[in-house]
Amino acid sequence: MKNLLKCAAVAVGLTTSAGAYADGHANDVTLQLQWVTQAQFAGYYVALDKGYYEEEGLNVTILPGGPDIAPPQVLAGGGADIMLNWMPSALAARERGLPVVNIAQPFVSSGLMLTCWKDTGIESVEDFRGKTIGVWFFGNEYPFLSWMSQAGIPTDGGEDGVTVLKQGFNVDPLLNREADCISTMTYNEYGQVLDAGVDPDDLVTFKYEDQGVATLEDGIYALEENLDDPVFVDKMVRFVRASMKGWRYAEENVEEAAAIIMEYDETGAQSEAAQARMMGEIAKLTQGSTGALDIAAYQRTVDTLLAGGSDPVITAEPVGAYTTEITDAALN
């Protein structure tokens, strides 16, 4: 297995302060993923494997995530220079006092959706009332809660509201009929449901993108204080440029990208066929991206999170939550 030392499995024991970490390593970059090694992160692994980071003079370490790893906490503790995070989670963390800044946005559309049993009679969002819906937490709940708030559907149960089932990172609640709907990603859990033998005709799906409540996913975030350091900014420019080269290659070479993911998977839990399928779906979400943040999509995300009535995800318009400095330089 290639470059195992570059892909540490956990971010434990890394307590160097963020400022010192960034300033002291002009060509070292540590990236904290938000989940385990899989095609969702193919662009970064391809860039590592193909030597794109090396061409930029960078020594990149990729830290896989997992159910017990919260990327904002790793970033706050100095365990990584940058993290991948969904924007709702990042903006919520920023409002709580962790000054994270979006420096690039390789994903241009959302892969999040609800997958429901058709025989529950669910045909529209209004039909969610009285139903049990599986929702991921650890920052992943924000898009759902915001959506329900906008739809005027309570999330505390009852005939008029939905009962929220705290969903693990699997599809068991749907298969076991513990939930009428569950959270799935187009590129991952939906395929797991089908792999379990479920006929697509027995399902109905609601893509957040189609519902007008999609929020940005898998952005690259750094701490605001580090962006005052020109050395850090320079290596971020190089990192983003090499990463987007990796993403373009992965989109165009799905099978090879899947094979590269398999080389870096330390768990042995992935299958190459599943990773190739995932990569095909991921390519739809990154297609055409330059890494630059679409300001309109950013504002849509902010507006969605603010539209929470008495319980919004964020309570005020963020200030300084993104910068285009990195991608402007990387693209030029």
PyMOL commands that set and color helices and strands:
alter all, ss='L'
color gray80, all
select helices_A, chain A and resi 4-6+18-24+39-49+52-55+71-76+87-95+118-120+125-128+142-151+172-175+189-195+200-202+208-211+224-228+230-252+254-264+272-286+295-306+325-331
alter helices_A, ss='H'
color red, helices_A
select strands_A, chain A and resi 28-32+59-63+82-85+100-104+112-117+132-135+163-166+181-185+203-207+219-223
alter strands_A, ss='S'
color yellow, strands_A
deselect
rebuild
show_as cartoon
